[in-house]
Amino acid sequence: MKKAPRKAARGVARDEALPEYDFSRARRGTHAHLANVHAVTIDPDVWTVFPSAKAINDALRAAARIVKQAQSRDRGAA
């Protein structure tokens, strides 16, 4: 069963804010740092190798461990 389209509130078009909302002093992105999310674009050829985002993250964590181990060995040898 399809839902009936919603009517606009009090004669205001759907893409307009209601008159009681005042965004004149609003600033964009003031809480963006709280999300702690970093989006990256994965190339299609990489997606063919990894079946999911979890698999990509697991591979990156393993690579990061290897890099850290190599860096600590390099510091110890110098």
CORDAFEN-V110026 format. One record per helix or strand of 2 or more residues. SS is the DSSP state (hx for helix, st for strand). FROM is the first residue (numbers start at 1). LEN is the number of residues. If there is no record, write none. Layout:
SS FROM LEN
SS FROM LEN
This chain:
hx 9 3
hx 32 3
hx 44 6
hx 53 25
